[in-house]
Amino acid sequence: MRDLSTYLESLGINPTYFAAGVAGASVHAIISEGKTKWEAISGALVGTLCAIYLTPLVVGWMGLDGSQVSTTNAVAFGIGIIGLRLAEGAVRMATDWSKKPRLPSEASLKGLADAVNPPAAPIDIPEEEKPESVKAPVRRKRRS
């Protein structure tokens, strides 16, 4: 086991993220229904890779104490469980963006989100179809 840890560290992979990611990805593979053996294995691999590389980013982004092994392992485990879905979502977003590429308006998460998500088209509702505004009844205190 020490040889595996040494090998992972030589690749720049935190062995605890790897182990927690494998555990989380395995849970996802076990509870997923209707998957072939190869779909489960490849999904577990993707979940593990997401846990390895996203855990440090998520821990920092959430402002968690990265020196707490139990905290980082819990994050890695969670990412391992949802890693396949995260990867599928990222690929879907990139594919949609590639159809109408736009540059971010600012260097922030909001700017990135605005560039990736198309602006919502305004909804034009004819006046006769607009609902009437209704005032909520006001409750008054009873006098004793």
CORQUI-V883310 format. One record per residue. N is the residue number from 0. D_LAST is the distance of its C-alpha to the last C-alpha in whole Angstrom. Layout:
BEGIN
((N/D_LAST) (N/D_LAST))
END
This chain:
BEGIN
((0/76) (1/77) (2/80) (3/77) (4/75) (5/77) (6/78) (7/75) (8/74) (9/78) (10/76) (11/73) (12/71) (13/69) (14/69) (15/66) (16/64) (17/67) (18/66) (19/63) (20/63) (21/66) (22/63) (23/61) (24/63) (25/64) (26/61) (27/60) (28/64) (29/63) (30/60) (31/61) (32/62) (33/65) (34/67) (35/71) (36/72) (37/73) (38/70) (39/68) (40/71) (41/70) (42/67) (43/67) (44/69) (45/67) (46/64) (47/66) (48/67) (49/64) (50/63) (51/66) (52/65) (53/62) (54/60) (55/61) (56/60) (57/56) (58/56) (59/57) (60/54) (61/52) (62/52) (63/53) (64/55) (65/59) (66/60) (67/58) (68/60) (69/57) (70/55) (71/58) (72/59) (73/56) (74/56) (75/59) (76/59) (77/56) (78/58) (79/61) (80/58) (81/57) (82/61) (83/62) (84/59) (85/59) (86/63) (87/63) (88/60) (89/62) (90/65) (91/63) (92/61) (93/65) (94/66) (95/64) (96/64) (97/68) (98/68) (99/66) (100/66) (101/65) (102/65) (103/61) (104/60) (105/59) (106/60) (107/57) (108/55) (109/53) (110/57) (111/58) (112/56) (113/56) (114/60) (115/59) (116/57) (117/58) (118/55) (119/53) (120/54) (121/51) (122/50) (123/50) (124/48) (125/49) (126/46) (127/46) (128/45) (129/42) (130/39) (131/36) (132/34) (133/30) (134/27) (135/25) (136/21) (137/19) (138/15) (139/12) (140/9) (141/6) (142/4) (143/0))
END
